[in-house]
Amino acid sequence: MILIKKYPNRRLYDTTKSQYVNLEFIKTLINERDEFKIIDSKSEADITKSVLLQIISESETDETQSLLTDVLLKQLIRFYDSDMQVFVRQYLEQSILQFIDQQDKMQGMMKNMVDNSPIGLFTKMMEKNMEAWQYDKSRKK
């Protein structure tokens, strides 16, 4: 797990790489599905959620990237402090995980289709021919 410390000057420091990082780096960790934790350098409190919310908040200001509509946000706010809050959290987590799983499967199927298409097979054949040619060329030297 990658440990990142947030200092009072609002800078983030990756302790595994010994370097300062920014929110874009955190987004990259998320996209690469790397596990990380962000702690406050003074109190050592886990502040991962607040930094993630900051990333979402900054992303939501750009209307072209926005995922959370006003209607959706109002609905979510209504569930806070209600009996359904725990169930909604679990439902949202499971729904997103299911969506990501389906997306990964679809991308795998598409890659398989491209790899096994006539063009994909021709490309593989050309790559093998190039490898064989490079091998023959290196043996003759």
HUTAQUI-V962788 format. One record per pair of residues at least 6 apart in sequence whose ideal C-beta (glycine too) atoms are under 6 Angstrom apart, sorted by the first residue. I is the first residue (numbers start at 1). J is the second residue. D is the distance in whole Angstrom. If there is no record, write none. Layout:
# HUTAQUI-V962788
i: <I:I>
j: <J:J>
d: <D:D>
This chain:
# HUTAQUI-V962788
i: <1:2:2:3:3:4:4:4:4:5:5:5:6:6:6:7:11:12:13:14:23:29:37:38:38:38:39:40:59:60:60:79:79:114>
j: <35:16:36:15:37:12:14:36:38:13:39:41:12:38:40:41:20:21:20:21:55:36:48:47:48:51:46:47:65:66:68:85:88:120>
d: <5:5:4:5:6:5:5:6:5:5:6:5:5:6:6:5:5:5:5:5:5:5:6:5:5:5:6:5:5:5:6:5:5:5>
